[in-house]
Amino acid sequence: MVGANCRKASNPPSSLVAVASKAVYPGTFNPPTVAHLAIARAALEELDITQLDIPLSRTPFGKSDAGPPNFDQRLQIAKMAFSFDDRITVHGTDLKFLSDISAGYNYLIIGDDKLAQLTDLQFYRDPAEMAVKLASLPELVVVERSRVASDLPFRALSIDPSYREVSSTRVRNGETDLIAESARLTWLRYRTPRI
């Protein structure tokens, strides 16, 4: 309403001030799939976040080198795939522990496979290190492919069940229709050796 009775408030009431909420969704994304994009979209909708960071792990725990494309090419491809929303930032990281990657965030988005790894002692020097790392995690947001038994509290992220079986491994085994469309041709170009 415009008129003589309208005035501009100099400071909004504290209940109206939005608090920035950030989430991190780390991975290798080799390549980014339609499921990865669905997860990012669901996180933006369900978590009411102002920022979603997607750090690509240069040398992640528990994964072997999947061959080409190289790290810089994967980073370029991920930036293409996740460019659909300005709240998303893609960058590389040399950090390995999810507790280090997620420092300063409100939410850590992971798959149920990573949830199981969080409490697997083979990824830590000893139980004391595991306890310290687990205690420093932000709220866990888990994409479930199957029902997961975990002592860690987590929030389930809702995605269409048809995405539960989509994986980058399936793409690397030949199901290229599962690649995020905006990145498909570039990933295939880097993946296929030139003769």
C-alpha positions in Angstrom: 0.0 0.0 0.0 1.3 3.4 -1.0 0.2 6.5 0.8 0.7 8.9 3.8 0.4 6.1 6.4 3.1 3.9 5.0 6.6 4.2 6.5 9.8 2.2 5.8 10.9 0.2 8.8 14.6 0.8 9.5 15.1 -2.6 11.2 12.8 -5.5 10.6 11.6 -7.4 13.7 14.1 -10.2 14.6 11.5 -12.8 13.8 11.4 -11.6 10.2 15.2 -11.7 9.6 16.1 -14.7 7.5 19.0 -16.8 8.7 21.3 -18.1 6.0 21.3 -21.8 5.9 23.9 -23.8 4.0 24.2 -27.4 2.9 27.1 -29.3 1.4 26.7 -32.3 -1.0 30.2 -33.8 -1.6 31.1 -36.5 -4.0 33.0 -37.6 -7.0 30.2 -37.1 -9.5 31.9 -39.1 -12.2 29.6 -38.4 -14.0 26.8 -36.3 -12.5 23.6 -38.3 -13.0 19.9 -37.4 -13.2 19.7 -38.7 -9.6 22.4 -36.2 -8.4 20.4 -33.4 -9.9 17.2 -34.7 -8.3 18.9 -34.8 -5.0 20.2 -31.2 -5.4 16.7 -30.0 -6.3 15.1 -31.8 -3.4 17.7 -30.3 -1.0 17.0 -26.8 -2.3 13.2 -27.3 -1.8 13.1 -29.3 1.4 15.9 -27.8 3.5 15.0 -24.1 2.8 18.7 -23.4 2.2 20.3 -20.3 0.7 23.4 -22.0 -0.5 24.2 -25.5 -1.7 27.9 -26.3 -2.1 29.0 -29.3 -4.2 32.7 -30.1 -3.5 34.2 -32.7 -5.8 36.6 -34.9 -4.0 40.0 -35.2 -5.7 40.8 -38.4 -3.8 37.8 -39.7 -1.9 37.8 -42.4 0.7 36.6 -45.8 -0.4 36.6 -45.2 -4.2 39.1 -46.2 -6.8 40.2 -44.2 -9.8 37.4 -44.6 -12.3 39.5 -43.5 -15.2 38.9 -40.5 -17.5 37.8 -37.8 -17.3 40.5 -36.3 -15.1 39.7 -34.2 -12.1 39.7 -30.8 -13.9 37.4 -32.2 -16.6 35.1 -33.7 -13.9 35.0 -30.3 -12.2 34.0 -28.6 -15.5 31.3 -31.2 -16.2 29.8 -30.9 -12.7 29.7 -27.1 -13.1 27.7 -27.6 -16.3 25.4 -30.1 -14.7 24.6 -28.1 -11.6 24.3 -24.7 -13.3 20.5 -24.8 -13.1 20.3 -22.8 -9.8 22.3 -19.8 -8.6 22.3 -21.1 -5.1 24.6 -24.0 -6.2 28.4 -23.6 -6.2 30.6 -26.4 -7.5 34.3 -26.5 -6.5 37.1 -29.0 -5.9 38.5 -30.2 -2.5 41.5 -32.1 -1.3 39.8 -32.8 2.1 38.9 -36.4 2.7 36.9 -36.6 5.9 33.3 -35.6 5.7 33.6 -33.8 9.0 36.3 -31.5 7.5 34.4 -31.0 4.2 31.2 -30.1 6.1 32.7 -27.7 8.7 30.7 -24.5 8.8 27.6 -26.0 7.2 24.1 -26.6 8.6 23.5 -29.8 6.6 25.6 -32.6 5.1 23.9 -34.4 2.3 25.1 -38.0 1.7 23.9 -41.3 0.4 23.2 -44.2 2.6 26.5 -45.8 1.5 28.4 -42.9 3.1 26.2 -43.1 6.2 27.5 -46.6 6.7 31.1 -45.5 6.1 30.8 -42.8 8.8 30.8 -45.5 11.5 33.2 -47.9 9.8 36.5 -47.9 11.8 38.6 -48.7 8.8 38.3 -45.0 7.8 39.8 -43.8 11.1 43.0 -44.2 13.0 41.1 -45.4 16.1 37.7 -45.1 17.9 38.6 -41.8 19.5 39.3 -40.2 16.2 35.9 -41.5 14.9 34.1 -40.1 17.9 35.7 -36.6 17.4 34.9 -36.6 13.7 31.3 -37.8 14.2 30.7 -35.2 17.0 31.7 -32.3 14.6 29.2 -33.2 11.8 26.3 -30.9 11.0 22.8 -32.3 10.7 22.9 -35.4 8.4 20.5 -35.5 5.4 20.5 -38.9 3.9 19.3 -40.1 0.5 18.2 -43.6 1.1 18.4 -46.3 -1.5 17.3 -48.9 1.0 16.3 -48.8 4.6 19.5 -48.1 6.6 20.2 -49.2 10.1 22.3 -46.5 11.8 22.9 -45.2 15.3 23.5 -41.8 13.9 20.5 -39.5 13.7 19.6 -38.3 10.2 16.9 -36.7 8.2 15.8 -38.5 5.1 15.7 -36.5 1.8 12.7 -37.3 -0.4 13.4 -38.1 -4.0 11.4 -40.0 -6.6 11.9 -43.8 -6.0 12.9 -44.2 -9.7 16.2 -42.4 -8.9 17.2 -44.8 -6.1 19.0 -47.3 -8.4 20.7 -44.6 -10.6 24.4 -44.5 -10.1 27.6 -43.2 -11.7 28.9 -46.7 -11.8 25.9 -47.8 -14.0 26.8 -44.9 -16.3 30.5 -46.0 -16.5 29.2 -49.5 -17.3 27.3 -48.1 -20.4 24.0 -46.6 -19.3 24.8 -43.1 -20.5 21.1 -42.1 -20.6 21.5 -41.6 -16.8 24.0 -38.8 -17.2 22.6 -35.3 -16.5 21.6 -34.1 -19.9 23.5 -30.8 -19.7 26.8 -32.6 -19.1 26.3 -35.8 -21.2 28.1 -34.9 -24.4 31.0 -33.3 -22.6 31.5 -36.3 -20.3 31.3 -38.7 -23.2 33.8 -36.7 -25.2 36.3 -36.8 -22.3 35.6 -40.4 -21.5 36.1 -41.8 -25.0 39.8 -41.9 -26.0 40.7 -40.3 -29.3 42.3 -42.5 -31.9 
